Amino acid sequence: MRGPMPAKLKDLSLTGCRILCSDLPKFALSVRISVTAYGLELRAEQRWRRGEESGWRFIYNDPEQERLKDIIFNEISKRQNAETIEQPYRPGGR
């Protein structure tokens, strides 16, 4: 009812997410979560809350779920490629 509020996405999965929001109303039970970097907007319901952190379960249709799967897969692939570190060869394990 208050309109958009900025929040930080701390964790994301196919079933939901964890966000950090200092201005979340005490009775926020159902919201639309926009992940603007990917043009994705999902309905979600609050499952838990601890201070400024809260957990949300997504409520979506099949096309939205497929879009989220693609986003998560692409992000994991990017991170795995970026974090690949080649170790120099050392004979005898030294």
C-alpha positions in Angstrom: 0.0 0.0 0.0 3.0 2.3 0.5 4.5 1.8 -2.9 8.0 0.7 -3.8 10.6 0.4 -1.1 14.3 -0.2 -1.7 15.7 -3.5 -0.3 18.8 -5.5 -0.6 18.5 -9.1 -1.9 20.6 -11.3 0.3 19.7 -14.7 -0.9 17.7 -16.1 -3.8 16.4 -19.6 -4.7 13.6 -21.0 -6.9 11.3 -21.0 -3.9 12.0 -17.7 -2.3 14.4 -15.1 -1.1 15.9 -13.3 1.9 15.9 -9.5 1.9 17.2 -6.7 4.0 14.9 -3.8 4.3 15.1 -1.1 7.1 11.6 0.3 6.2 9.5 -2.9 5.9 6.1 -2.4 7.5 5.3 -4.6 10.5 2.4 -6.2 8.8 3.8 -6.8 5.3 2.4 -10.2 4.5 2.2 -10.2 0.8 4.3 -8.2 -1.6 5.6 -7.9 -5.2 9.4 -8.3 -5.3 11.0 -6.6 -8.2 14.5 -7.7 -9.3 15.1 -4.7 -11.5 18.5 -5.8 -12.8 16.6 -8.7 -14.6 13.2 -7.1 -15.3 11.6 -9.7 -13.0 8.7 -9.0 -10.7 7.3 -11.8 -8.5 4.5 -12.1 -5.9 5.7 -13.3 -2.5 4.4 -13.9 1.0 6.4 -13.4 4.1 7.5 -16.6 6.0 9.7 -15.1 8.7 11.2 -11.9 10.0 14.1 -11.0 12.2 14.8 -7.3 12.6 15.5 -5.9 9.2 15.8 -9.3 7.5 12.9 -11.3 6.3 12.2 -14.4 4.3 9.7 -14.6 1.4 8.2 -17.5 -0.5 7.4 -16.9 -4.2 4.0 -17.4 -5.6 4.3 -17.6 -9.3 3.1 -19.1 -12.6 5.0 -21.5 -14.8 6.5 -18.8 -17.2 7.7 -16.7 -14.2 9.3 -19.8 -12.6 11.1 -20.6 -15.9 12.4 -17.1 -16.1 13.7 -17.3 -12.5 15.4 -20.6 -13.3 17.2 -19.0 -16.2 18.3 -16.1 -14.1 19.7 -18.3 -11.3 21.4 -20.7 -13.8 23.0 -17.8 -15.6 24.3 -16.2 -12.4 25.7 -19.4 -11.1 27.5 -20.0 -14.4 28.9 -16.5 -14.4 30.2 -16.8 -10.8 31.7 -20.2 -11.5 33.6 -18.9 -14.5 34.8 -15.8 -12.6 35.9 -17.8 -9.6 37.9 -20.4 -11.5 41.5 -20.2 -10.3 44.2 -22.2 -12.0 46.9 -23.5 -9.6 50.4 -23.9 -10.9 51.7 -27.4 -11.4 54.0 -28.5 -8.6 55.7 -31.9 -9.0 55.3 -34.1 -5.9 52.4 -31.9 -4.6 54.7 -29.2 -3.2 
